[in-house]
Amino acid sequence: MPMLGGVRPPIAALLCGLLAVSALTALGLGTVHEQDVPQALSDAERQIAQDAADSVGTSINASARAVRRSAASATPAGSSKPAAVLRSLLPTGHPAAGGVLLDPRTGKPLAASGEKVPLTGVDAKDLARPDTGNIAPRVVTSGTGAPRLLLFARVSVPVAHRKQDENQDQAGDLRGDQDAEERGLLLVVSEKVAAPAVYGAGRTGQLVDRNGKVCASAPTTGAALAAATGRRALPAAAANAANTSVHTGDVSGSVLGDGRHGLRRVTGWASVVSEDGKDDASGLGLTVLTAREVPPAKAGADHMWFALVAAGALVVIAVLVTLVLWGTMQRPLLRLHLSAARLARGVGEVPQGRAKLARPVPVLGFGELGRAGRALESIRRQLLGETGPEPAQEVRRRPGVRALVLVCALVIAAWGVPLLFLLNRVPAANAVPAAAVADQQARTEAAADRVQRSLGGSRTDLAAAASALSGASRERAAEVLRRERADHPTFRSLYVLDRTGALVQQVGKQPVRTLVPPTGEGITQVNTSGKIPAIAAYARIPAPGKAKGAKKAEDTAPAVVVAEIGVDALDDLVSRPGLGSVWLTDERHRVLAASVGFEAFQSLPSRRLTRLVAKTDAAPGGAGKSASAVLHAGTSPGEGLSVAAAAPLAQKGPAAGLGWRVVSAEPAAALKLAAYQVQARTMLAGLLALTAGGACLGWLHIVVVRPLRTLTGCAERLAAGDRRTVLFPVHHDECGSVTRSLELLRQALVERDRGTGADLAAVPAPSFQCGSAP
């Protein structure tokens, strides 16, 4: 029967495993080189550009949605002159530079407001068709050469049957009698292309179109402005990269420029496109370009020498361990297997048996293998009648194969443990460059701006809904509330309070806690305890005046409309890739929302973070300022370092008085810094070596060492005269083969004893099967 497994596979696997780890060590550590500009800074610049692109896209989408909502909800009242209709259609609070109302049949303007709207290439008849869905915005060039963003919406207004000529009809009254028809018009709103919001000292930001033309630039001063004018080719390069990324699937990237005045320029670009590419801003072909000049770091050490030394040492250990195991375990066990098989064949062949039994059994190895060889030699001599059973002697146990395997494990551990715990540790003094800390602060400020813009947009949209609720019937008010909540998935609950604070109407989930009717409009924190933090936007509903069908103004004018903003929406706002763990805290530094799991109103997870946030607290009447630092989360130097930053939510706007902060903490080991890469790969090499060595040596202990110890005991008892114990092979390997041969030898000894007249008639049934499964 062929042998399966045995001593050779574990030893061969150990050699191959350690050699593979040594090769990975040489490749992994030898390919890490210190750069003058770490990859972490390039990645941070790319993410900063992505944050700015998301902000630009959100702003454009909000503007387009506001224009469409205003066109859908506004109804011309009073005078129906085209100019009055246009004024009623322009969205409340919208920063429109100009607006025009077009007749889709002729393409001529009926009314205009503000600056002249550039209409080159605008086909009013084609755009006004209702079967084309929402009209995508466009970026065009105005007469002055400045880029403008055009927003479109279809408008339906009542118009009387025409009784005048075309010119009089265009300039005349658009309001009809009771038999009036609906007339479709096209509203075009022009606004300036907003510059991307970028943060960080010395950082520039530009918004370019698909042709590389700069549409808007973030305010730059001093050295930043001079650096921007000295890199005129970068916008075109970024636009080209963004256009190419449409086919590759990349939406952002970074470029490392040449040195200039002792500085290296890091440029990040990101396309203004959503994940699904179906929003209003995705089709504009805009790209955000951010750039910053950083001082290059000193040339670092090359880790190739350390990699080669470590890999070479592991190769030597692998070869030595393999040779030791081969010489002291594999070779003696195979010789023992062959000797036992020879003796078993000798007792079965009568003519030639004595010749095979005449050859002594070589005693090789030490420990269990030496003892098994001596026992087998004793059995051979007993079969030849040269000697009788040897009485068992108490011998002092010496180190055996188990100790040998343990020594091999310790030798491998002597290489792996220092790599896992000691070598190539990152010193805490210069663990993170100052530029990386500044980038963390800039991205935290961008996250705070993202939250502030979202809250401000919710407040603005709610104010428009409050105007629509003025004087509306109960059915109309319910429709306005349902439409507003459908347009804002961030609203978990939307309700109206009357002047006494009673809840009049409500859509969505049950409010966490209703407000005392406030005055004006703004953002507020509803509760300061409980399981769910509640943040609400509110707006006073204006008095209806002389609303048709209204009995009393008090009966038709509730006091305030309130929108509770869900915590999940805030969690999504503060979550940004590569920013680490992010928390939104209230004025008492308690958590309101986070990108990681949290309990409502809990404290920040670290006292160091709390002290960092306290540095952002403002003096009386101020808004506070951002702060950043490298914090120690562990107890030993260099352990658990994280790059943390905190930024006030807003210095102006509806959220300025809340005292909220956005706090972030990114583990320094997660940054792509060469020192941390070397540390991680060094630890990985040590871990792989310990894993490979432990797995293979454990395998060897299971399939060889433990069966060999059992086999040695059985052989020694058989040599001492135990003829009753049946030797049962369990494994199909060398140990199993030796056990099988010993059983044949036992049977031969029993037959010999019977033939010589030994009293074996009363031999009881065996009570123990040597070699059986435990």
Salt bridges, closest charged atoms under 4 A:
GLU34 OE2 - HIS303 NE2 3.61
ASP36 OD2 - ARG264 NH1 2.52
ASP43 OD2 - LYS672 NZ 3.66
GLU45 OE2 - ARG203 NE 2.95
ASP51 OD2 - ARG443 NE 2.93
ASP51 OD1 - ARG576 NH2 2.67
ASP54 OD2 - ARG576 NH2 2.58
ASP103 OD1 - ARG105 NE 3.48
ASP103 OD2 - ARG183 NH2 2.62
GLU115 OE2 - ARG148 NE 2.61
ASP126 OD1 - ARG129 NH2 3.08
GLU166 OE1 - ARG162 NH1 3.06
ASP169 OD2 - ARG105 NH2 3.87
ASP169 OD2 - ARG183 NH1 3.60
GLU181 OE2 - HIS161 ND1 3.77
GLU191 OE1 - HIS94 NE2 2.82
ASP280 OD2 - ARG68 NH2 2.87
GLU293 OE2 - ARG231 NH2 3.55
ASP302 OD1 - HIS33 ND1 3.36
GLU349 OE1 - LYS356 NZ 3.24
GLU368 OE2 - ARG709 NH1 3.01
GLU377 OE2 - ARG380 NH2 2.58
GLU386 OE1 - ARG381 NE 3.63
ASP439 OD1 - ARG203 NH2 2.81
ASP439 OD1 - ARG292 NH1 2.74
ASP449 OD2 - ARG453 NE 2.59
ASP461 OD1 - ARG69 NH1 3.55
ASP461 OD2 - HIS488 NE2 2.64
GLU479 OE1 - ARG476 NH1 3.85
GLU484 OE2 - HIS488 ND1 3.52
ASP487 OD2 - ARG69 NE 3.60
GLU521 OE2 - ARG459 NE 3.69
GLU564 OE1 - ARG492 NH1 2.93
ASP586 OD2 - ARG590 NE 3.26
ASP617 OD1 - HIS589 NE2 3.33
ASP617 OD1 - ARG661 NH2 3.67
GLU716 OE2 - ARG371 NE 2.85
GLU734 OE2 - ARG8 NH2 3.76
GLU743 OE2 - ARG746 NH2 2.82
GLU751 OE2 - ARG754 NH1 3.74
ASP753 OD2 - ARG723 NE 3.49
ASP753 OD1 - ARG752 NH2 2.92
